[in-house]
Amino acid sequence: MSKAPADCATKEDIRAEIDRLDGELIGLLASRFGYVRRMAELKASPEEAVVPARIDEVLSHVAARAGTAGLDPDLARSLWSKLIDWNIAFERKAIAERTGGN
């Protein structure tokens, strides 16, 4: 059972909620990665892993959603930039391995 931040009476309560949320975030990121893996299966060459307009679109949406949710948009942008960089590296490697490309 989750508690709102204001309902946490101890540091242990807060840590338990953070741990619970971390578990949920891991599950969501793993689900997201399933789509990244599928995208790599659909792309024909490693060069297709980078789509600058899509990267800009995702970062803009994330920043806007973060601001609306009360999260610092710059933090969200930074986190997603790292995530996107990792996804691009994964896609390039997966596509190259599948196609025998560089």
N, C-alpha and C positions, 0 to 999 in steps of 0.2 A: 504494500500500500504506500503510495507516494505522499509526501508532505510538501506543502508550499514552503518557500524559503522562510516566511514569517512564522510558520508553525514549527520550525526546527528550534528546539530549546538548547541543544548542545552541539559541540563541534562534531561529535560522533554522528548525530542526526544528519548534519550537513554532509559529512563524508559519505555516509550511506546513500544519500540522495545523489551525490555526485557520482558515486560508483554505479548506481542504478542507471543514471543517465548515460554514463560512459558505455555501459552494456548496450543500451538502446542505440547509441550512436554507432557502435561497432556493427550492430546488425544492419542498420541503414546503409552504412558505407559498404558493407559486404554485398547488399542487394544492389547498390549503385554499381559496384564493380562488375557484377554479372552483366550489366548492360555495356560496360566498357569492353569486357571480354567479347561480347557478341558483336560489337561495333568493329573490333579488330578482325573478326571472322568475315565481316562483310566488305571490308576495304581491300582494294586490289594491290596497293603498293604502300611501302612505309611513308612515302611523301604525303599520302592522304591523312596521316595521323595528325597533322597540324592544319587547322582551319581557323585562321586568325579572326574572321568575322564571328564564328561560333564562340570562340574563346571570349571575345569582347561581349557578346550577347550574354553568355553565362555569368560572367563577372558583374555585368551591370544588373542583371536580375537578382543575383545573390546579394549585392550591396543594397539594392532597393528593399528586398525582403528582410534583410537584416535590420535595416533602419526602422522598418515598420514593426518588427518584433522586439525592438529595444536592444539590439546587439550592434556594436560599433561596426558600421559598414566597412571601414578600413581593415578591421580584424577579419571580417568575413571574406573580403577580397583577398587578403593575404593567405588565409587558410585554403581557399579554393584555388588560388594560383599554384600553391604547392601541390594540391591534389591533381590539378590539370597537368602540371609538369610531369608528375609521376605517371598519370594515365597515358600521356603522349609517349613517354619512354617505353611503357609496357606495350602499347599498340605497335610502335615501330618494331620492337623486338619480336613480338608475336607474328606480325605480318611478314617480316623478313624470314623468320624461321619457316613459316608456312609456304612462302613463295620462293624461297631460295635467294631472295634479294638481299641487298646490303642494308 
